[in-house]
Amino acid sequence: QVRLVESGGGVVQAGGSLRLSCVASGSILRLNAMGWYRQAPGKQRELVATVTSGGSTNYADSVKGRFTISRDNAKNTMYLQMNSLKPEDTAVFYCNAEVQLSVPFGRRMEAWGQGTQVTVSS
C-alpha cells in the first residue's frame, strides 16, 4: 500500500557529509510525521530526528547541530543532511512515516523503509 525508499547512504571519512533521501509512494492521502532512525551493529534502533507535516523538527542530542531534517510535501520526500560525521554515526538509517491512506480511505498506518547503510571511517 505504501512504500518508503531511502537513498544516499555510503562510505565517508570522519568530518564529511552525506544527504539521505526518503521517497514515499503508494496509496497516500496524507503523510503526517516522518522521521529518521538508525541502528548500529549490536545496538537497538534509535531515533535520529523527526519532522511534522508542518515542518516542526526534533533531534536526538547526539546529532543536534550536525544533522538537519527536512521534507518536501509536494514530492512526498524527506531528507537528512548529515554534516561533521563521526565514526559513531555508522549505522543503517531507516525512514519512518505515519501515513493516512487513500485506499482504504482514511486508514492510518506506520511505514518503514528498508534502510540505507552509512559508514563513517576514522
Backbone as XML, in Angstrom:
<?xml version="1.0"?>
<chain id="A" units="angstrom">
  <residue number="1" name="GLN">
    <atom name="N" x="0.825" y="-1.204" z="0.000"/>
    <atom name="CA" x="0.000" y="0.000" z="0.000"/>
    <atom name="C" x="0.861" y="1.257" z="0.000"/>
  </residue>
  <residue number="2" name="VAL">
    <atom name="N" x="1.878" y="1.287" z="0.849"/>
    <atom name="CA" x="2.799" y="2.416" z="0.919"/>
    <atom name="C" x="4.219" y="1.880" z="0.915"/>
  </residue>
  <residue number="3" name="ARG">
    <atom name="N" x="5.055" y="2.541" z="0.167"/>
    <atom name="CA" x="6.450" y="2.136" z="0.095"/>
    <atom name="C" x="7.330" y="3.332" z="0.405"/>
  </residue>
  <residue number="4" name="LEU">
    <atom name="N" x="8.330" y="3.121" z="1.267"/>
    <atom name="CA" x="9.328" y="4.145" z="1.572"/>
    <atom name="C" x="10.668" y="3.641" z="1.068"/>
  </residue>
  <residue number="5" name="VAL">
    <atom name="N" x="11.354" y="4.444" z="0.281"/>
    <atom name="CA" x="12.640" y="4.054" z="-0.283"/>
    <atom name="C" x="13.686" y="5.089" z="0.095"/>
  </residue>
  <residue number="6" name="GLU">
    <atom name="N" x="14.703" y="4.626" z="0.823"/>
    <atom name="CA" x="15.805" y="5.503" z="1.213"/>
    <atom name="C" x="16.926" y="5.429" z="0.176"/>
  </residue>
  <residue number="7" name="SER">
    <atom name="N" x="17.682" y="6.499" z="0.097"/>
    <atom name="CA" x="18.876" y="6.524" z="-0.746"/>
    <atom name="C" x="19.843" y="7.550" z="-0.165"/>
  </residue>
  <residue number="8" name="GLY">
    <atom name="N" x="21.077" y="7.490" z="-0.642"/>
    <atom name="CA" x="22.067" y="8.487" z="-0.254"/>
    <atom name="C" x="23.106" y="8.003" z="0.729"/>
  </residue>
  <residue number="9" name="GLY">
    <atom name="N" x="22.962" y="6.770" z="1.214"/>
    <atom name="CA" x="23.966" y="6.248" z="2.116"/>
    <atom name="C" x="25.267" y="5.968" z="1.398"/>
  </residue>
  <residue number="10" name="GLY">
    <atom name="N" x="26.302" y="5.658" z="2.186"/>
    <atom name="CA" x="27.588" y="5.354" z="1.585"/>
    <atom name="C" x="28.692" y="5.373" z="2.617"/>
  </residue>
  <residue number="11" name="VAL">
    <atom name="N" x="29.911" y="5.421" z="2.123"/>
    <atom name="CA" x="31.091" y="5.458" z="2.981"/>
    <atom name="C" x="31.699" y="6.855" z="2.888"/>
  </residue>
  <residue number="12" name="VAL">
    <atom name="N" x="31.984" y="7.437" z="4.043"/>
    <atom name="CA" x="32.550" y="8.786" z="4.084"/>
    <atom name="C" x="33.560" y="8.856" z="5.223"/>
  </residue>
  <residue number="13" name="GLN">
    <atom name="N" x="34.534" y="9.719" z="5.069"/>
    <atom name="CA" x="35.512" y="9.910" z="6.139"/>
    <atom name="C" x="34.933" y="10.787" z="7.242"/>
  </residue>
  <residue number="14" name="ALA">
    <atom name="N" x="35.466" y="10.629" z="8.430"/>
    <atom name="CA" x="35.051" y="11.465" z="9.555"/>
    <atom name="C" x="35.201" y="12.940" z="9.184"/>
  </residue>
  <residue number="15" name="GLY">
    <atom name="N" x="34.178" y="13.705" z="9.552"/>
    <atom name="CA" x="34.150" y="15.114" z="9.196"/>
    <atom name="C" x="33.426" y="15.410" z="7.902"/>
  </residue>
  <residue number="16" name="GLY">
    <atom name="N" x="33.113" y="14.368" z="7.158"/>
    <atom name="CA" x="32.433" y="14.545" z="5.881"/>
    <atom name="C" x="30.934" y="14.675" z="6.018"/>
  </residue>
  <residue number="17" name="SER">
    <atom name="N" x="30.269" y="14.726" z="4.869"/>
    <atom name="CA" x="28.823" y="14.934" z="4.822"/>
    <atom name="C" x="28.152" y="13.923" z="3.898"/>
  </residue>
  <residue number="18" name="LEU">
    <atom name="N" x="26.903" y="13.641" z="4.207"/>
    <atom name="CA" x="26.038" y="12.840" z="3.345"/>
    <atom name="C" x="24.632" y="13.419" z="3.430"/>
  </residue>
  <residue number="19" name="ARG">
    <atom name="N" x="23.869" y="13.210" z="2.377"/>
    <atom name="CA" x="22.461" y="13.613" z="2.379"/>
    <atom name="C" x="21.614" y="12.401" z="2.046"/>
  </residue>
  <residue number="20" name="LEU">
    <atom name="N" x="20.767" y="12.025" z="2.978"/>
    <atom name="CA" x="19.855" y="10.909" z="2.771"/>
    <atom name="C" x="18.512" y="11.430" z="2.258"/>
  </residue>
  <residue number="21" name="SER">
    <atom name="N" x="17.876" y="10.633" z="1.434"/>
    <atom name="CA" x="16.535" y="10.946" z="0.943"/>
    <atom name="C" x="15.610" y="9.767" z="1.211"/>
  </residue>
  <residue number="22" name="CYS">
    <atom name="N" x="14.348" y="10.059" z="1.401"/>
    <atom name="CA" x="13.323" y="9.028" z="1.582"/>
    <atom name="C" x="12.112" y="9.445" z="0.761"/>
  </residue>
  <residue number="23" name="VAL">
    <atom name="N" x="11.765" y="8.621" z="-0.207"/>
    <atom name="CA" x="10.623" y="8.905" z="-1.068"/>
    <atom name="C" x="9.488" y="7.948" z="-0.737"/>
  </residue>
  <residue number="24" name="ALA">
    <atom name="N" x="8.317" y="8.512" z="-0.500"/>
    <atom name="CA" x="7.133" y="7.712" z="-0.197"/>
    <atom name="C" x="6.250" y="7.608" z="-1.428"/>
  </residue>
  <residue number="25" name="SER">
    <atom name="N" x="5.708" y="6.409" z="-1.661"/>
    <atom name="CA" x="4.817" y="6.210" z="-2.800"/>
    <atom name="C" x="3.727" y="5.214" z="-2.419"/>
  </residue>
  <residue number="26" name="GLY">
    <atom name="N" x="2.645" y="5.228" z="-3.192"/>
    <atom name="CA" x="1.549" y="4.306" z="-2.936"/>
    <atom name="C" x="0.244" y="5.038" z="-2.702"/>
  </residue>
  <residue number="27" name="SER">
    <atom name="N" x="-0.631" y="4.388" z="-1.937"/>
    <atom name="CA" x="-1.980" y="4.921" z="-1.692"/>
    <atom name="C" x="-1.949" y="5.931" z="-0.551"/>
  </residue>
  <residue number="28" name="ILE">
    <atom name="N" x="-1.348" y="7.076" z="-0.828"/>
    <atom name="CA" x="-1.113" y="8.084" z="0.209"/>
    <atom name="C" x="-2.128" y="9.204" z="0.100"/>
  </residue>
  <residue number="29" name="LEU">
    <atom name="N" x="-2.893" y="9.376" z="1.176"/>
    <atom name="CA" x="-3.761" y="10.546" z="1.261"/>
    <atom name="C" x="-3.000" y="11.697" z="1.904"/>
  </residue>
  <residue number="30" name="ARG">
    <atom name="N" x="-2.244" y="11.328" z="2.952"/>
    <atom name="CA" x="-1.509" y="12.348" z="3.693"/>
    <atom name="C" x="-0.348" y="11.691" z="4.433"/>
  </residue>
  <residue number="31" name="LEU">
    <atom name="N" x="0.800" y="12.355" z="4.400"/>
    <atom name="CA" x="1.935" y="11.951" z="5.219"/>
    <atom name="C" x="1.963" y="12.845" z="6.448"/>
  </residue>
  <residue number="32" name="ASN">
    <atom name="N" x="1.848" y="12.247" z="7.602"/>
    <atom name="CA" x="1.896" y="13.030" z="8.836"/>
    <atom name="C" x="3.345" y="13.125" z="9.293"/>
  </residue>
  <residue number="33" name="ALA">
    <atom name="N" x="3.630" y="12.812" z="10.529"/>
    <atom name="CA" x="5.004" y="12.911" z="11.000"/>
    <atom name="C" x="5.891" y="11.909" z="10.273"/>
  </residue>
  <residue number="34" name="MET">
    <atom name="N" x="7.109" y="12.330" z="9.992"/>
    <atom name="CA" x="8.109" y="11.458" z="9.383"/>
    <atom name="C" x="9.373" y="11.539" z="10.221"/>
  </residue>
  <residue number="35" name="GLY">
    <atom name="N" x="10.202" y="10.512" z="10.097"/>
    <atom name="CA" x="11.409" y="10.535" z="10.900"/>
    <atom name="C" x="12.488" y="9.620" z="10.363"/>
  </residue>
  <residue number="36" name="TRP">
    <atom name="N" x="13.677" y="9.872" z="10.841"/>
    <atom name="CA" x="14.831" y="9.023" z="10.573"/>
    <atom name="C" x="15.233" y="8.320" z="11.862"/>
  </residue>
  <residue number="37" name="TYR">
    <atom name="N" x="15.503" y="7.033" z="11.739"/>
    <atom name="CA" x="16.006" y="6.216" z="12.826"/>
    <atom name="C" x="17.284" y="5.550" z="12.351"/>
  </residue>
  <residue number="38" name="ARG">
    <atom name="N" x="18.084" y="5.072" z="13.274"/>
    <atom name="CA" x="19.284" y="4.345" z="12.887"/>
    <atom name="C" x="19.540" y="3.193" z="13.849"/>
  </residue>
  <residue number="39" name="GLN">
    <atom name="N" x="20.224" y="2.196" z="13.317"/>
    <atom name="CA" x="20.570" y="1.034" z="14.117"/>
    <atom name="C" x="22.002" y="0.641" z="13.822"/>
  </residue>
  <residue number="40" name="ALA">
    <atom name="N" x="22.835" y="0.744" z="14.835"/>
    <atom name="CA" x="24.228" y="0.333" z="14.722"/>
    <atom name="C" x="24.342" y="-1.144" z="15.079"/>
  </residue>
  <residue number="41" name="PRO">
    <atom name="N" x="25.405" y="-1.815" z="14.623"/>
    <atom name="CA" x="25.568" y="-3.239" z="14.919"/>
    <atom name="C" x="25.545" y="-3.501" z="16.426"/>
  </residue>
  <residue number="42" name="GLY">
    <atom name="N" x="24.715" y="-4.450" z="16.821"/>
    <atom name="CA" x="24.641" y="-4.826" z="18.224"/>
    <atom name="C" x="23.871" y="-3.869" z="19.098"/>
  </residue>
  <residue number="43" name="LYS">
    <atom name="N" x="23.257" y="-2.854" z="18.508"/>
    <atom name="CA" x="22.514" y="-1.862" z="19.286"/>
    <atom name="C" x="21.060" y="-1.811" z="18.841"/>
  </residue>
  <residue number="44" name="GLN">
    <atom name="N" x="20.237" y="-1.216" z="19.703"/>
    <atom name="CA" x="18.827" y="-1.058" z="19.359"/>
    <atom name="C" x="18.647" y="0.101" z="18.389"/>
  </residue>
  <residue number="45" name="ARG">
    <atom name="N" x="17.555" y="0.038" z="17.651"/>
    <atom name="CA" x="17.223" y="1.141" z="16.759"/>
    <atom name="C" x="16.903" y="2.376" z="17.600"/>
  </residue>
  <residue number="46" name="GLU">
    <atom name="N" x="17.412" y="3.527" z="17.169"/>
    <atom name="CA" x="17.211" y="4.751" z="17.919"/>
    <atom name="C" x="16.735" y="5.875" z="17.013"/>
  </residue>
  <residue number="47" name="LEU">
    <atom name="N" x="16.004" y="6.793" z="17.635"/>
    <atom name="CA" x="15.505" y="7.948" z="16.908"/>
    <atom name="C" x="16.654" y="8.903" z="16.598"/>
  </residue>
  <residue number="48" name="VAL">
    <atom name="N" x="16.676" y="9.397" z="15.364"/>
    <atom name="CA" x="17.654" y="10.414" z="14.974"/>
    <atom name="C" x="16.985" y="11.783" z="14.911"/>
  </residue>
  <residue number="49" name="ALA">
    <atom name="N" x="15.895" y="11.873" z="14.166"/>
    <atom name="CA" x="15.209" y="13.150" z="14.013"/>
    <atom name="C" x="13.814" y="12.914" z="13.467"/>
  </residue>
  <residue number="50" name="THR">
    <atom name="N" x="12.912" y="13.827" z="13.785"/>
    <atom name="CA" x="11.557" y="13.776" z="13.253"/>
    <atom name="C" x="11.146" y="15.133" z="12.705"/>
  </residue>
  <residue number="51" name="VAL">
    <atom name="N" x="10.185" y="15.100" z="11.803"/>
    <atom name="CA" x="9.640" y="16.342" z="11.247"/>
    <atom name="C" x="8.147" y="16.147" z="11.032"/>
  </residue>
  <residue number="52" name="THR">
    <atom name="N" x="7.347" y="17.119" z="11.495"/>
    <atom name="CA" x="5.910" y="17.044" z="11.303"/>
    <atom name="C" x="5.546" y="17.541" z="9.905"/>
  </residue>
  <residue number="53" name="SER">
    <atom name="N" x="4.287" y="17.366" z="9.542"/>
    <atom name="CA" x="3.831" y="17.839" z="8.233"/>
    <atom name="C" x="3.935" y="19.360" z="8.142"/>
  </residue>
  <residue number="54" name="GLY">
    <atom name="N" x="3.910" y="20.020" z="9.284"/>
    <atom name="CA" x="4.033" y="21.476" z="9.299"/>
    <atom name="C" x="5.454" y="21.968" z="9.370"/>
  </residue>
  <residue number="55" name="GLY">
    <atom name="N" x="6.419" y="21.030" z="9.498"/>
    <atom name="CA" x="7.819" y="21.416" z="9.469"/>
    <atom name="C" x="8.493" y="21.511" z="10.824"/>
  </residue>
  <residue number="56" name="SER">
    <atom name="N" x="7.787" y="21.218" z="11.906"/>
    <atom name="CA" x="8.427" y="21.234" z="13.219"/>
    <atom name="C" x="9.369" y="20.050" z="13.343"/>
  </residue>
  <residue number="57" name="THR">
    <atom name="N" x="10.532" y="20.293" z="13.921"/>
    <atom name="CA" x="11.566" y="19.261" z="13.967"/>
    <atom name="C" x="11.984" y="18.935" z="15.397"/>
  </residue>
  <residue number="58" name="ASN">
    <atom name="N" x="12.545" y="17.746" z="15.525"/>
    <atom name="CA" x="13.061" y="17.279" z="16.805"/>
    <atom name="C" x="14.278" y="16.420" z="16.515"/>
  </residue>
  <residue number="59" name="TYR">
    <atom name="N" x="15.328" y="16.548" z="17.348"/>
    <atom name="CA" x="16.574" y="15.828" z="17.104"/>
    <atom name="C" x="17.055" y="15.110" z="18.356"/>
  </residue>
  <residue number="60" name="ALA">
    <atom name="N" x="17.723" y="13.998" z="18.143"/>
    <atom name="CA" x="18.449" y="13.355" z="19.232"/>
    <atom name="C" x="19.610" y="14.265" z="19.630"/>
  </residue>
  <residue number="61" name="ASP">
    <atom name="N" x="19.936" y="14.262" z="20.916"/>
    <atom name="CA" x="21.010" y="15.129" z="21.382"/>
    <atom name="C" x="22.324" y="14.857" z="20.648"/>
  </residue>
  <residue number="62" name="SER">
    <atom name="N" x="22.540" y="13.610" z="20.279"/>
    <atom name="CA" x="23.807" y="13.219" z="19.661"/>
    <atom name="C" x="24.010" y="13.812" z="18.271"/>
  </residue>
  <residue number="63" name="VAL">
    <atom name="N" x="22.944" y="14.298" z="17.645"/>
    <atom name="CA" x="23.074" y="14.824" z="16.278"/>
    <atom name="C" x="22.728" y="16.301" z="16.179"/>
  </residue>
  <residue number="64" name="LYS">
    <atom name="N" x="22.292" y="16.902" z="17.270"/>
    <atom name="CA" x="21.931" y="18.320" z="17.237"/>
    <atom name="C" x="23.112" y="19.165" z="16.785"/>
  </residue>
  <residue number="65" name="GLY">
    <atom name="N" x="22.838" y="20.086" z="15.867"/>
    <atom name="CA" x="23.881" y="20.966" z="15.360"/>
    <atom name="C" x="24.665" y="20.379" z="14.205"/>
  </residue>
  <residue number="66" name="ARG">
    <atom name="N" x="24.492" y="19.083" z="13.942"/>
    <atom name="CA" x="25.218" y="18.438" z="12.838"/>
    <atom name="C" x="24.277" y="17.953" z="11.745"/>
  </residue>
  <residue number="67" name="PHE">
    <atom name="N" x="23.100" y="17.479" z="12.128"/>
    <atom name="CA" x="22.135" y="16.933" z="11.181"/>
    <atom name="C" x="20.959" y="17.889" z="11.033"/>
  </residue>
  <residue number="68" name="THR">
    <atom name="N" x="20.394" y="17.916" z="9.812"/>
    <atom name="CA" x="19.202" y="18.714" z="9.553"/>
    <atom name="C" x="18.187" y="17.872" z="8.803"/>
  </residue>
  <residue number="69" name="ILE">
    <atom name="N" x="16.998" y="17.775" z="9.374"/>
    <atom name="CA" x="15.913" y="17.036" z="8.735"/>
    <atom name="C" x="14.993" y="18.027" z="8.030"/>
  </residue>
  <residue number="70" name="SER">
    <atom name="N" x="14.485" y="17.617" z="6.869"/>
    <atom name="CA" x="13.556" y="18.483" z="6.136"/>
    <atom name="C" x="12.660" y="17.606" z="5.277"/>
  </residue>
  <residue number="71" name="ARG">
    <atom name="N" x="11.645" y="18.209" z="4.700"/>
    <atom name="CA" x="10.742" y="17.447" z="3.843"/>
    <atom name="C" x="10.158" y="18.354" z="2.770"/>
  </residue>
  <residue number="72" name="ASP">
    <atom name="N" x="9.785" y="17.704" z="1.680"/>
    <atom name="CA" x="9.099" y="18.389" z="0.576"/>
    <atom name="C" x="7.765" y="17.682" z="0.423"/>
  </residue>
  <residue number="73" name="ASN">
    <atom name="N" x="6.717" y="18.270" z="0.968"/>
    <atom name="CA" x="5.412" y="17.616" z="0.967"/>
    <atom name="C" x="4.875" y="17.397" z="-0.443"/>
  </residue>
  <residue number="74" name="ALA">
    <atom name="N" x="5.196" y="18.276" z="-1.354"/>
    <atom name="CA" x="4.709" y="18.133" z="-2.728"/>
    <atom name="C" x="5.311" y="16.916" z="-3.417"/>
  </residue>
  <residue number="75" name="LYS">
    <atom name="N" x="6.504" y="16.522" z="-2.958"/>
    <atom name="CA" x="7.193" y="15.381" z="-3.564"/>
    <atom name="C" x="7.142" y="14.136" z="-2.689"/>
  </residue>
  <residue number="76" name="ASN">
    <atom name="N" x="6.431" y="14.213" z="-1.555"/>
    <atom name="CA" x="6.387" y="13.075" z="-0.607"/>
    <atom name="C" x="7.790" y="12.592" z="-0.276"/>
  </residue>
  <residue number="77" name="THR">
    <atom name="N" x="8.674" y="13.523" z="-0.040"/>
    <atom name="CA" x="10.083" y="13.202" z="0.177"/>
    <atom name="C" x="10.596" y="13.863" z="1.440"/>
  </residue>
  <residue number="78" name="MET">
    <atom name="N" x="11.436" y="13.135" z="2.150"/>
    <atom name="CA" x="12.087" y="13.640" z="3.362"/>
    <atom name="C" x="13.596" y="13.517" z="3.174"/>
  </residue>
  <residue number="79" name="TYR">
    <atom name="N" x="14.306" y="14.425" z="3.808"/>
    <atom name="CA" x="15.762" y="14.450" z="3.673"/>
    <atom name="C" x="16.419" y="14.468" z="5.055"/>
  </residue>
  <residue number="80" name="LEU">
    <atom name="N" x="17.681" y="14.037" z="5.070"/>
    <atom name="CA" x="18.507" y="14.194" z="6.263"/>
    <atom name="C" x="19.891" y="14.629" z="5.801"/>
  </residue>
  <residue number="81" name="GLN">
    <atom name="N" x="20.209" y="15.880" z="6.036"/>
    <atom name="CA" x="21.549" y="16.387" z="5.737"/>
    <atom name="C" x="22.425" y="16.117" z="6.948"/>
  </residue>
  <residue number="82" name="MET">
    <atom name="N" x="23.480" y="15.369" z="6.729"/>
    <atom name="CA" x="24.370" y="14.977" z="7.828"/>
    <atom name="C" x="25.750" y="15.581" z="7.595"/>
  </residue>
  <residue number="83" name="ASN">
    <atom name="N" x="26.150" y="16.452" z="8.484"/>
    <atom name="CA" x="27.460" y="17.101" z="8.405"/>
    <atom name="C" x="28.310" y="16.695" z="9.601"/>
  </residue>
  <residue number="84" name="SER">
    <atom name="N" x="29.602" y="16.947" z="9.483"/>
    <atom name="CA" x="30.538" y="16.637" z="10.582"/>
    <atom name="C" x="30.335" y="15.218" z="11.096"/>
  </residue>
  <residue number="85" name="LEU">
    <atom name="N" x="30.275" y="14.289" z="10.168"/>
    <atom name="CA" x="30.010" y="12.907" z="10.549"/>
    <atom name="C" x="31.134" y="12.324" z="11.385"/>
  </residue>
  <residue number="86" name="LYS">
    <atom name="N" x="30.741" y="11.448" z="12.308"/>
    <atom name="CA" x="31.671" y="10.798" z="13.215"/>
    <atom name="C" x="31.590" y="9.286" z="13.032"/>
  </residue>
  <residue number="87" name="PRO">
    <atom name="N" x="32.647" y="8.559" z="13.379"/>
    <atom name="CA" x="32.583" y="7.095" z="13.264"/>
    <atom name="C" x="31.401" y="6.498" z="14.029"/>
  </residue>
  <residue number="88" name="GLU">
    <atom name="N" x="31.021" y="7.114" z="15.123"/>
    <atom name="CA" x="29.886" y="6.594" z="15.903"/>
    <atom name="C" x="28.538" y="6.823" z="15.215"/>
  </residue>
  <residue number="89" name="ASP">
    <atom name="N" x="28.518" y="7.539" z="14.113"/>
    <atom name="CA" x="27.285" y="7.682" z="13.324"/>
    <atom name="C" x="27.075" y="6.488" z="12.396"/>
  </residue>
  <residue number="90" name="THR">
    <atom name="N" x="28.050" y="5.599" z="12.303"/>
    <atom name="CA" x="27.931" y="4.426" z="11.445"/>
    <atom name="C" x="26.733" y="3.586" z="11.867"/>
  </residue>
  <residue number="91" name="ALA">
    <atom name="N" x="25.826" y="3.335" z="10.915"/>
    <atom name="CA" x="24.599" y="2.604" z="11.215"/>
    <atom name="C" x="23.808" y="2.415" z="9.925"/>
  </residue>
  <residue number="92" name="VAL">
    <atom name="N" x="22.778" y="1.598" z="10.020"/>
    <atom name="CA" x="21.763" y="1.557" z="8.970"/>
    <atom name="C" x="20.705" y="2.592" z="9.342"/>
  </residue>
  <residue number="93" name="PHE">
    <atom name="N" x="20.411" y="3.481" z="8.428"/>
    <atom name="CA" x="19.442" y="4.541" z="8.655"/>
    <atom name="C" x="18.113" y="4.158" z="7.992"/>
  </residue>
  <residue number="94" name="TYR">
    <atom name="N" x="17.045" y="4.293" z="8.771"/>
    <atom name="CA" x="15.707" y="3.923" z="8.320"/>
    <atom name="C" x="14.794" y="5.136" z="8.290"/>
  </residue>
  <residue number="95" name="CYS">
    <atom name="N" x="13.947" y="5.155" z="7.287"/>
    <atom name="CA" x="12.910" y="6.176" z="7.144"/>
    <atom name="C" x="11.613" y="5.638" z="7.741"/>
  </residue>
  <residue number="96" name="ASN">
    <atom name="N" x="10.889" y="6.494" z="8.425"/>
    <atom name="CA" x="9.623" y="6.118" z="9.041"/>
    <atom name="C" x="8.586" y="7.190" z="8.750"/>
  </residue>
  <residue number="97" name="ALA">
    <atom name="N" x="7.342" y="6.761" z="8.539"/>
    <atom name="CA" x="6.290" y="7.744" z="8.291"/>
    <atom name="C" x="4.957" y="7.268" z="8.847"/>
  </residue>
  <residue number="98" name="GLU">
    <atom name="N" x="4.214" y="8.211" z="9.378"/>
    <atom name="CA" x="2.821" y="7.963" z="9.752"/>
    <atom name="C" x="1.984" y="8.377" z="8.550"/>
  </residue>
  <residue number="99" name="VAL">
    <atom name="N" x="1.252" y="7.422" z="8.017"/>
    <atom name="CA" x="0.569" y="7.634" z="6.744"/>
    <atom name="C" x="-0.938" y="7.519" z="6.917"/>
  </residue>
  <residue number="100" name="GLN">
    <atom name="N" x="-1.638" y="8.407" z="6.269"/>
    <atom name="CA" x="-3.086" y="8.268" z="6.135"/>
    <atom name="C" x="-3.355" y="7.835" z="4.694"/>
  </residue>
  <residue number="101" name="LEU">
    <atom name="N" x="-4.015" y="6.686" z="4.556"/>
    <atom name="CA" x="-4.169" y="6.076" z="3.236"/>
    <atom name="C" x="-5.348" y="6.657" z="2.475"/>
  </residue>
  <residue number="102" name="SER">
    <atom name="N" x="-5.204" y="6.588" z="1.141"/>
    <atom name="CA" x="-6.347" y="6.940" z="0.282"/>
    <atom name="C" x="-7.199" y="5.716" z="0.006"/>
  </residue>
  <residue number="103" name="VAL">
    <atom name="N" x="-6.558" y="4.542" z="0.096"/>
    <atom name="CA" x="-7.270" y="3.284" z="-0.090"/>
    <atom name="C" x="-6.761" y="2.289" z="0.939"/>
  </residue>
  <residue number="104" name="PRO">
    <atom name="N" x="-7.583" y="1.812" z="1.867"/>
    <atom name="CA" x="-8.937" y="2.282" z="2.201"/>
    <atom name="C" x="-8.893" y="3.728" z="2.687"/>
  </residue>
  <residue number="105" name="PHE">
    <atom name="N" x="-9.874" y="4.502" z="2.324"/>
    <atom name="CA" x="-9.844" y="5.928" z="2.590"/>
    <atom name="C" x="-9.770" y="6.230" z="4.074"/>
  </residue>
  <residue number="106" name="GLY">
    <atom name="N" x="-8.707" y="6.989" z="4.435"/>
    <atom name="CA" x="-8.588" y="7.482" z="5.795"/>
    <atom name="C" x="-7.884" y="6.571" z="6.773"/>
  </residue>
  <residue number="107" name="ARG">
    <atom name="N" x="-7.635" y="5.319" z="6.381"/>
    <atom name="CA" x="-6.981" y="4.407" z="7.318"/>
    <atom name="C" x="-5.553" y="4.889" z="7.577"/>
  </residue>
  <residue number="108" name="ARG">
    <atom name="N" x="-5.114" y="4.736" z="8.829"/>
    <atom name="CA" x="-3.771" y="5.163" z="9.213"/>
    <atom name="C" x="-2.862" y="3.959" z="9.380"/>
  </residue>
  <residue number="109" name="MET">
    <atom name="N" x="-1.612" y="4.137" z="9.031"/>
    <atom name="CA" x="-0.626" y="3.086" z="9.206"/>
    <atom name="C" x="0.746" y="3.708" z="9.414"/>
  </residue>
  <residue number="110" name="GLU">
    <atom name="N" x="1.652" y="2.900" z="9.910"/>
    <atom name="CA" x="3.043" y="3.304" z="10.068"/>
    <atom name="C" x="3.866" y="2.526" z="9.047"/>
  </residue>
  <residue number="111" name="ALA">
    <atom name="N" x="4.712" y="3.228" z="8.322"/>
    <atom name="CA" x="5.523" y="2.601" z="7.285"/>
    <atom name="C" x="7.006" y="2.776" z="7.588"/>
  </residue>
  <residue number="112" name="TRP">
    <atom name="N" x="7.780" y="1.773" z="7.165"/>
    <atom name="CA" x="9.241" y="1.800" z="7.317"/>
    <atom name="C" x="9.896" y="1.525" z="5.973"/>
  </residue>
  <residue number="113" name="GLY">
    <atom name="N" x="11.040" y="2.138" z="5.755"/>
    <atom name="CA" x="11.844" y="1.814" z="4.597"/>
    <atom name="C" x="12.743" y="0.626" z="4.887"/>
  </residue>
  <residue number="114" name="GLN">
    <atom name="N" x="13.509" y="0.225" z="3.874"/>
    <atom name="CA" x="14.362" y="-0.951" z="4.009"/>
    <atom name="C" x="15.720" y="-0.620" z="4.619"/>
  </residue>
  <residue number="115" name="GLY">
    <atom name="N" x="16.029" y="0.654" z="4.685"/>
    <atom name="CA" x="17.283" y="1.083" z="5.296"/>
    <atom name="C" x="18.374" y="1.366" z="4.288"/>
  </residue>
  <residue number="116" name="THR">
    <atom name="N" x="19.267" y="2.277" z="4.668"/>
    <atom name="CA" x="20.437" y="2.586" z="3.854"/>
    <atom name="C" x="21.647" y="2.663" z="4.787"/>
  </residue>
  <residue number="117" name="GLN">
    <atom name="N" x="22.730" y="2.056" z="4.353"/>
    <atom name="CA" x="23.924" y="1.957" z="5.209"/>
    <atom name="C" x="24.740" y="3.243" z="5.137"/>
  </residue>
  <residue number="118" name="VAL">
    <atom name="N" x="25.107" y="3.746" z="6.300"/>
    <atom name="CA" x="26.037" y="4.877" z="6.408"/>
    <atom name="C" x="27.246" y="4.392" z="7.200"/>
  </residue>
  <residue number="119" name="THR">
    <atom name="N" x="28.413" y="4.519" z="6.591"/>
    <atom name="CA" x="29.655" y="4.098" z="7.236"/>
    <atom name="C" x="30.609" y="5.282" z="7.277"/>
  </residue>
  <residue number="120" name="VAL">
    <atom name="N" x="31.064" y="5.621" z="8.472"/>
    <atom name="CA" x="31.981" y="6.746" z="8.652"/>
    <atom name="C" x="33.312" y="6.184" z="9.132"/>
  </residue>
  <residue number="121" name="SER">
    <atom name="N" x="34.342" y="6.390" z="8.326"/>
    <atom name="CA" x="35.666" y="5.871" z="8.667"/>
    <atom name="C" x="36.479" y="6.937" z="9.395"/>
  </residue>
  <residue number="122" name="SER">
    <atom name="N" x="37.322" y="6.470" z="10.283"/>
    <atom name="CA" x="38.135" y="7.412" z="11.082"/>
    <atom name="C" x="39.444" y="7.732" z="10.398"/>
  </residue>
</chain>
